[in-house]
């Protein structure tokens, strides 16, 4: 191993410890990813927000639908079997 590699490794370690020390407390303690927003959550966009987004993307927006939604209305229908 040459001296340059050792010095680079030492410098990286020092910079990393300085960077971690200066992070906000939330960033240090939050190791889990944020939970996805579901349609039942209060953060889920309302109908007006969906419409605004649909217009912003020129109508190229598909509204999410539960996979088993056809089975809720008619459990024995062909759409439910599909």
N, C-alpha and C positions, 0 to 999 in steps of 0.2 A: 504494500500500500504506500502511495507516495504522500508527501507532505500536503500537497494541494487538496487531495481528497479528505484528509483529516481536518484541515482548516475549514473546508466547505461544510463538513458535517458538524463541526463545533459551532460555526456561525449559524447554521440552520437551527440547531438546538436552542441557541440563545435567542434568536429572533422568534421562534415558536413560543418560548416561555414568556417573552415580552408581549406578544400578540394575545396570548391567552389571558394574561393578567389584565389587559385593557378591555376585554370583552364585557359587555353588560351582564349583569347577574342572570337575566333570563336566558341569554345565549349559552351561558356555562351550564345551567341546570337543565335546559330543555334538550334532552338527547333523543326523545321520541318525535317522530314526524307528526305534523298536525293532522287531526282527524278530518276525513272528507266530510263535506256538507251533504246531508241527505235531504230528500224532499220533505221529510217530517220535521226538519230542524228550522228554527226561527230565522237562521241566516240564509235559507234558501230563497232565491229571487222570486218576487211576486210576478203576476201575469204581465204587468206593465213593463217590468224590467226585461222579461223574456221577449216581449214585442219590440222593445227598443233595440235589443241585441239582434233580433231577427232582421230588423231593418238595416242595422249597421253592417250586416254580412250579406246584404242583398237577398234575403230569404233563404240562404243556405244554412239553415239551422234545423236540426231535428230535436223535437222536444223529448226528453227522456221519459221512458215508460217502463214500469215494472215488468219483468219477464212473465210473471204469472197474472198480470192484469186481466187477460181474457177469461181466466178461470174463476175470477172473483164474481163476475156477473153470471156466467153460465158454465158451470163445471163440466157439463157433458157435451158442450158444443165442439165443433170441428176446430175452431180457433184454439181452444184449450188443448186439444190433442196434438195440434201442431207444435 
